[in-house]
Amino acid sequence: MKLKIKRLCGLKKTALKDNLVEVQRFVSNPRYICCKCARVANDGSKLCKPEKMCS
């Protein structure tokens, strides 16, 4: 099942559990962190307030 939501920040715990494989693709090798909720992603468009992480 594909995620219907565009950003990880809006996902509830049940959506995370139901779509764990899909979410893992978004968070592997994170390069961005959300300044609002501290979630991480490899693509800044998946977060509501992305900030590039230092490497």
N, C-alpha and C positions, 0 to 999 in steps of 0.2 A: 504494500500500500504506500503510495506516495504522500508526502506531506502536502496539505492544502494551504498551509500557512507560509507566508513569505519570510518571516523572521523567527529566529529561535527565541527571542525575548518574550514573545507572546505565548509560548507553549506551556501548557499545564503539565503536571507530573504524569497524568494518565497518557497524554499524547506522547510524551517522551518515552514512556515504557512501551507503548504500542508501536512506536516507530523507531526503536533503538538503532537498528542497522542504518537507516536513513540519516538519523541524527549523527551517528558516528562518522559518516562521510563528511558532514559539515564541520565537525570539530577536530578532525585529525589534522595534525600540524597547524595549530592555531597561529594566526598572525594578527588577529584583531581581538580586542576586548570591548565589551559594552560598558560605557561609563555610567549607565543607569542601573544595570542588574548584575554586572560582572560576568556574564556568559562570554564564552570565547568561540571563535569561528575562523576558518581559513579564508573566508570571503566576507568583507565588511558589509556587503548588502544584506547579509543574513541577520544583522544586529540593528537595533533601533538607534543607538548612539555609539557607533564604532570609533575606536581610537587604535591606531597602529601600535602594536607592541614592540618593545625594544628586543633585539635579538641577542 
